[in-house]
Amino acid sequence: MKKIEAIIRKSKFEDVKDALYEAGIEFFSFWDVRGVGQAREGRVYRGIVYDTSTIERTKLSIIVRDKNVDKTVQAILSSARSGEIGDGKIFIIPIEDSYRIRTGEQGDESLFIKGKEE
């Protein structure tokens, strides 16, 4: 099992969500986050300089079975890419174990509904 964390542009969230659903990934968590990246500039509005170096992004957290890692990453890459600086990052982290609270299922079995996925 792997945890895939992706930090993407807020404007690409709906595209990424749709791509994940098409890839068979039906559950993930997300948060609006702020960070600092390569884009650093100040903008002037009505004579006041505003620092725009903090960037608003969306962070996705997805736990998948090992066999679903590649298709999940490809769905994010293809739908989140604009080709400009600031498209984001994807991190893959090993997960030692998981449990479904309702049934007590452990490991891979806790990540999918039997009969719905092979």
C-alpha positions as CSV (number, residue, x, y, z in Angstrom):
1,M,0.0,0.0,0.0
2,K,1.1,3.5,-0.7
3,K,0.1,7.0,0.3
4,I,0.1,9.4,-2.6
5,E,0.2,13.1,-1.7
6,A,-0.1,15.6,-4.4
7,I,0.0,19.4,-4.2
8,I,-1.8,20.9,-7.2
9,R,-3.1,24.2,-8.5
10,K,-6.5,25.0,-7.1
11,S,-7.7,25.7,-10.6
12,K,-6.9,22.1,-11.6
13,F,-8.7,20.4,-8.7
14,E,-11.9,19.5,-10.7
15,D,-9.9,18.1,-13.6
16,V,-7.8,16.0,-11.2
17,K,-10.9,14.8,-9.3
18,D,-12.6,13.7,-12.6
19,A,-9.4,11.9,-13.8
20,L,-9.1,10.0,-10.5
21,Y,-12.7,8.9,-10.8
22,E,-12.1,7.7,-14.3
23,A,-9.0,5.8,-13.1
24,G,-11.2,4.0,-10.4
25,I,-10.0,6.0,-7.4
26,E,-13.2,6.9,-5.6
27,F,-12.0,8.2,-2.3
28,F,-9.4,10.7,-1.3
29,S,-9.0,13.6,1.1
30,F,-8.1,17.1,0.2
31,W,-7.2,20.4,1.9
32,D,-6.6,24.0,0.8
33,V,-3.0,24.8,1.7
34,R,-0.5,27.6,1.2
35,G,3.1,27.3,0.5
36,V,6.2,29.1,-0.9
37,G,7.6,28.1,-4.3
38,Q,9.8,29.4,-7.0
39,A,7.4,32.2,-8.0
40,R,8.4,35.2,-5.9
41,E,7.1,38.7,-6.7
42,G,5.4,41.7,-5.3
43,R,2.3,43.2,-6.8
44,V,1.3,46.8,-6.5
45,Y,-2.3,47.6,-5.9
46,R,-3.3,51.2,-5.3
47,G,0.2,52.1,-4.3
48,I,0.6,49.3,-1.8
49,V,3.0,46.4,-2.5
50,Y,1.6,43.0,-1.7
51,D,3.8,39.9,-1.3
52,T,2.5,37.1,-3.6
53,S,5.3,34.6,-2.8
54,T,2.8,32.5,-0.8
55,I,0.9,30.3,-3.2
56,E,-2.6,28.8,-2.6
57,R,-2.8,25.2,-3.6
58,T,-4.8,22.1,-3.0
59,K,-3.2,19.0,-1.3
60,L,-4.6,15.6,-2.0
61,S,-4.0,12.5,0.1
62,I,-4.8,9.2,-1.5
63,I,-4.2,5.7,-0.1
64,V,-4.0,3.0,-2.8
65,R,-3.1,-0.6,-3.2
66,D,0.3,-1.1,-4.8
67,K,-1.3,-2.2,-8.1
68,N,-3.1,1.2,-8.4
69,V,-0.1,3.5,-7.8
70,D,0.9,4.0,-11.5
71,K,-2.6,4.7,-12.8
72,T,-3.3,7.1,-9.9
73,V,0.0,9.0,-10.5
74,Q,-0.7,9.1,-14.3
75,A,-4.2,10.5,-13.7
76,I,-2.8,13.3,-11.6
77,L,0.1,14.1,-14.0
78,S,-2.1,14.2,-17.1
79,S,-4.9,16.3,-15.5
80,A,-2.9,18.7,-13.3
81,R,-0.2,19.7,-15.8
82,S,-0.3,23.2,-17.3
83,G,3.3,23.3,-18.3
84,E,4.1,26.3,-16.2
85,I,6.1,26.7,-13.0
86,G,3.9,25.9,-10.0
87,D,2.1,22.9,-11.4
88,G,2.9,21.1,-8.1
89,K,4.5,17.9,-6.8
90,I,3.5,14.3,-6.2
91,F,5.0,12.3,-3.3
92,I,4.7,8.5,-2.8
93,I,5.0,7.2,0.8
94,P,4.9,3.5,1.9
95,I,2.0,2.6,4.2
96,E,2.7,-0.2,6.7
97,D,-0.8,-1.2,7.4
98,S,-4.5,-0.1,7.4
99,Y,-7.7,-1.1,9.0
100,R,-11.4,-0.6,8.1
101,I,-13.0,0.5,11.3
102,R,-16.5,-0.8,10.5
103,T,-15.5,-4.4,9.6
104,G,-12.0,-4.7,11.1
105,E,-10.6,-5.7,7.7
106,Q,-6.8,-5.2,7.5
107,G,-4.3,-4.4,4.8
108,D,-5.2,-4.3,1.2
109,E,-8.7,-5.7,1.9
110,S,-9.5,-2.5,3.9
111,L,-9.0,-0.3,0.8
112,F,-11.6,-1.7,-1.6
113,I,-15.2,-3.1,-1.6
114,K,-15.2,-6.8,-2.4
115,G,-17.0,-7.5,-5.7
116,K,-16.4,-4.0,-7.0
117,E,-12.7,-4.4,-7.7
118,E,-10.8,-7.4,-8.8
